Amino acid sequence: QVQLVESGGGLVQPGGSLRLSCAASGSLYSIMGWYRQAPGKPRGMVARITRDGSTSYPDSVKGRFTISRDNAKNTVYLQMNSLKTEDTAVYYCNAFPPGSWGQGTQVTVSS
């Protein structure tokens, strides 16, 4: 089982940007995704990417978030722009469909 460690979260003002990283202990899965979960809400997918670079996003983040992967570095990224308060959540990376969950990284959007 590949271990995944998320990093790059933090506190940012509305309209700001953050880039999250997901470092894998081995080769990335063929389909990787970023997920988020706010307290009291279900976890949901915010981006996914195939090994050859095809991406998909839900309408809630489309045009603002960009997922990318570097297969040679075994790393997945999530560039988040024009952040909104409703983007506040713990962000996780995982395979798609997901396996077990790691610790994630906290993103807080607040003025």
Buried (B, 14 or more C-beta within 10 A) or exposed (E): EEEBBBEBBEEBEEEEEBEBBBBBEEEBBEBBBBBBBBEEEEBEBBBBBBEEEEEBBEEEBEEBBBBBBEBEEBBBBBBBBEBEEEBBBBBBBBBBEBEEBEEBBEBBBEE
